[in-house]
Amino acid sequence: MNRGAPELAIDWKTEVRRPVPVALGIVALIGWIVAISFIVTEATLRASAKAQIQRIEASRQQLAADLDQQHKAAGTLADLQARAEAMRAELAPVQID
């Protein structure tokens, strides 16, 4: 220790009995509880949002596959209609005879 500096002994028992340190301790504790609560809530919301985004992406991919299949089916239907029209055209002279 320094010979010129006086020793400052803190009596913790006396300090704990004073209202200001107790109030500050309580406020600090409440602050930490609130901060931890916000962190946990934010993490939960982030995980929930991530799961929802994954579900939406899977749904979008399924809808894209369904749309592609419908486009193929529509092309097939158009082809079938064209072939049916061609067959009718071929059969029209035969039916008249």
C-alpha positions in Angstrom: 0.0 0.0 0.0 1.0 3.6 -0.4 2.2 5.2 2.8 0.7 8.5 1.9 -2.7 7.2 1.0 -5.2 6.5 3.7 -6.8 3.0 3.7 -10.5 3.1 2.8 -12.2 0.2 4.4 -15.7 -0.5 3.2 -18.1 -1.9 5.7 -20.4 -4.0 3.4 -22.9 -4.7 6.2 -23.5 -1.0 6.7 -23.6 -0.3 3.0 -26.2 -3.1 2.4 -28.5 -1.5 5.0 -28.6 1.8 3.3 -31.6 2.3 1.0 -29.8 3.8 -2.0 -27.5 0.8 -2.6 -30.4 -1.6 -2.0 -32.6 0.3 -4.5 -29.8 0.4 -7.0 -29.2 -3.3 -6.7 -32.9 -4.0 -7.2 -33.1 -1.7 -10.2 -30.0 -3.4 -11.7 -31.5 -6.9 -11.1 -34.8 -5.8 -12.7 -32.8 -4.4 -15.6 -31.0 -7.7 -16.1 -34.2 -9.7 -15.9 -35.9 -7.4 -18.5 -32.8 -7.6 -20.8 -32.7 -11.4 -20.6 -36.4 -11.6 -21.2 -36.0 -9.4 -24.4 -33.2 -11.6 -25.6 -35.1 -14.8 -25.1 -38.2 -13.3 -26.7 -36.2 -12.1 -29.7 -34.6 -15.5 -30.2 -38.0 -17.2 -30.0 -39.5 -14.8 -32.6 -36.5 -15.2 -34.9 -36.8 -19.0 -34.7 -40.5 -18.8 -35.4 -40.0 -16.5 -38.3 -37.3 -18.8 -39.8 -39.6 -21.8 -39.5 -42.5 -19.9 -41.2 -40.2 -18.7 -44.0 -39.1 -22.3 -44.6 -42.8 -23.5 -44.7 -43.6 -20.7 -47.1 -40.7 -21.5 -49.4 -41.7 -25.2 -49.4 -45.2 -24.2 -50.3 -43.9 -21.9 -53.1 -41.9 -24.7 -54.5 -44.9 -27.1 -54.4 -47.1 -24.4 -56.1 -44.4 -23.9 -58.8 -44.3 -27.7 -59.5 -48.1 -27.8 -59.7 -48.2 -24.8 -62.1 -45.5 -26.5 -64.3 -47.6 -29.7 -64.3 -50.7 -27.7 -65.2 -48.9 -26.0 -68.1 -47.8 -29.4 -69.4 -51.3 -30.7 -69.0 -52.7 -27.6 -70.8 -50.3 -28.2 -73.7 -51.3 -31.8 -73.8 -55.0 -30.8 -73.8 -54.4 -28.4 -76.7 -52.6 -31.1 -78.6 -55.5 -33.5 -78.0 -58.0 -31.0 -79.1 -56.1 -30.3 -82.3 -55.8 -34.0 -83.0 -59.6 -34.4 -82.3 -60.3 -31.6 -84.7 -58.1 -33.1 -87.4 -59.9 -36.5 -86.9 -63.3 -34.8 -87.3 -62.0 -33.1 -90.4 -60.9 -36.5 -91.8 -64.2 -38.2 -90.8 -66.5 -35.5 -92.1 -66.2 -36.6 -95.7 -66.6 -40.3 -94.7 -69.8 -39.6 -92.8 -71.4 -37.7 -95.7 -70.9 -40.6 -98.0 
